[in-house]
Every structure is written in structure tokens, then in C-alpha cells.
């Protein structure tokens, strides 16, 4: 492996003309690898903090579709879709106020259209 800038060669020729690993270059490459790994962890941590902060503000974090009952409005903030939200409210009410399970709620909702 050869790095042009700054100039680092992992292998060097010994007195017999064979290639040996240069200990100094090996140390430098190990440090570079460690720094790159550390930067990736920092980047991932920053990304997760941003996603969490956006979520707390009510912003969409991406993906294929927003959650059922919501649309994405200006500046990627969630906006309630009243038509879908009404269905969510009915489902929640049936689940919390009756002894119906998921299958019975599904059948009830199908019967309601």
C-alpha cells in the first residue's frame, strides 16, 4: 500500500531485496484507521441526535411514507390528515374501551367500510 500525500509506503525493501513491512508506516496507518473509525462513530452519533431532535420537534425523518394519519407539510413537519386521523381515533377508542382484539376490530372496521 502506498499513500501519496503524505508519502507513506507500507512495504520497504530489505538488504536481501525482499519486501518487509515498515514499522513506522504500519503505526501511522493504524492511527489513520483508528481516526477514521472514531470519526464514523462521531458522525453516527450526530446523525442520531439530529433525528431525535427532529422527531421531538414533530419533523419527519425520512423514509418511504409518513405514518398513517399524517401528511408532510412545509419544512417537513407532520400535518394531521383529518380523514385518516378519524380512522386512527376510532381504532384507538375501540381498542381502549372494549374487549375487542385486533381481529374483531378489523372485522368491525371492515363492516363500517
N, C-alpha and C positions, 0 to 999 in steps of 0.2 A: 504494500500500500504506500502511495506517495501522496502527500498533501503539498500542493504548490505554494500556497500562501497561508500561514507562514511555512517555510520549507521544512518538511518533516519526512524522513524516509524510515519506514518501519524495519526494513531489511538493509543490512550492510554486508559488504564482502569482508571475509576474514583473510588472514595471511595465506590460507590454502586455496583461496578463490571461491570458497563456498559462501552461501548466504546465511547470516546469523541475524537474530532479532536484536535490534539496537535497544538497549535497556532504557535509555533516556527517551527515545521516541515512543516506546511502549508505555512509559509512565505518562507522557504528555497525552497520548491517545486515550488512555484510561481516564485521565482528568477531563478531556473533552467529552467523552461518553457520559461521565458522571454529571457534568454540567448540562448536557443535552437532556438527560433523564430528569434532572431536577427542574429544568425549565418546562418540560412537558407536564410534570406534576403541578407546578405553579399555574400553568395555563389551564389545566383541567379544573383546578380549584377556583380560579377566577371565573371560568365559564359556569360552574355550578352555582357560585354566589350570584352571578348575573341572572341566571334562570330563576333562582329562588326569589330574588328581589323583584323581578318582573312578575312572577306569579303572585307575590304579595300585593303588588300594585293593580292586579287584575288584567295583566297583559298576557296575550297569547305567546307561548314559547315555541311555536312552530309545530310541525307535524303535518299530517295529511288533511285533517279536518278538525274544526273546533268541537268541543263537547256538545252533545245533543242539548238543545235548549238555548244555545248561544250562537251568535254570529260574530265575526271580527269586524270591528268598526275602525274609525280613524285612529291612526297611530298604533294599530294592533291591540287596542283594548277590547275586551269582551263586551258585547252588547246583547242584552236578553232578546231572544226571539220569542215573542209572546205566544205564538201559535204552538211551538214546540214546548215552551215552558209550561203551558197549561197541561200538557200531557204528563210532564215530569211531576207537576204538583198533584195530579190525580193519582199517579203511581205511588208517590210518597204517602199520600193520605190513605190509600188502600193498604199499603204495607204497614203503616204505623197504627191504624185504627181498627183493623180487622185481623182475624186469624188466618187470612188467606196467605198461601205460599206463592212462590213465583209462578208456578204452573197455573194456579187458579186465577191469579191476577192477569196473566197473559190471556187466558180464555175470556175473562171479564172484559178486558180491553178490546179483544177481537170482536166480542159481541156488541160493543159500543161503536165499533167502526174505526 
